[in-house]
Amino acid sequence: MRSGPALIGATLNATVHLAPRLAGRAALAVFRRATGRVPVRPAEEPTMARARAETLTVGDVPVAVYRWGAGPRPVLLVHGWQFRAARFAPLVEALLARGHAVVSFDAPGHGASGGNGSDLPELRRIIGRLADEHGPFGAVVGHSFGGLAAWYALAGGVPAERLVTMSTPVEFEWVMDAFGDRLGLNSRVRRAMGQQIAERYLPGVPQPLRGLSATHRPERVTVPLMVVHDEEDRRVPVEQARLLLAAHARRADALLTRGLGHNRILADPEVIDAVLAFVRTADHEDQPARSAR
């Protein structure tokens, strides 16, 4: 008997021969959908209990927002797919101990937020709304798909002084290929889904899927960048980090770890110390330099 992803893929592969646009829309719907909501872990509960919880409505979706501390230029944390803001608990505690205010949120379809999933344009709208209410941000830290969403938001004009990506896929084409491989989609379904993304998100733009990649037109994000990735990451290969570092060679710092994988990197003390040092650098720069970015 076929598993869930394989069965979905087989259905889409059959449908595309009769109704390619329908297959493309259905594939995109599956692509956007989160599959289950991870709970808050016991170790994360004290951090989440300290948060000031709010609800931000974007479109018709209620988004759970969390704030810790007070002060200008908070650090925004953007979680990855199938995660939630609570996974940043160790970093939240470390930032608070250094005097930083922190903002995070559960993406639609995740954690305590409504909806059943999300995409880069919706995440950019959410980050933009948070910037309007709480920004500009001293730094934005994104893990996994949240790192690509953070980059995409800054490329769209969200004000922030620094950006940290952790375990992040940076080429949108790679994200689509990984999704297609997991479901076993044939080339026709993949093309149909790509056409749907182009029509919905970037109509009239040449090579639209490249426009969703952090390696395309890197000059869109000019703030200092820190790229954190584990060389043994089995979910997002370290080559993705190297592509981002090459695209942003003049303003990117690298921290390549070994043995932490895709998720443990979030709570590693050495990684947290390095992120704190990178974020802290912005606090010691003079105000005119910050305003110029």
HURALIN-V170581 format. One record per helix or strand. SS is the DSSP state (hx for helix, st for strand). FROM is the first residue (numbers start at 1). TO is the last residue. If there is no record, write none. Layout:
# HURALIN-V170581
SS,FROM,TO + SS,FROM,TO
This chain:
# HURALIN-V170581
hx,4,18 + hx,20,32 + st,33,33 + hx,42,50 + st,52,58 + st,61,68 + st,75,78 + hx,85,97 + st,102,105 + st,117,117 + hx,120,134 + st,137,137 + st,139,143 + hx,145,155 + st,160,160 + st,162,166 + hx,172,183 + hx,187,201 + hx,208,212 + hx,218,220 + st,224,230 + hx,238,247 + st,252,257 + hx,264,266 + hx,269,283 + hx,287,292
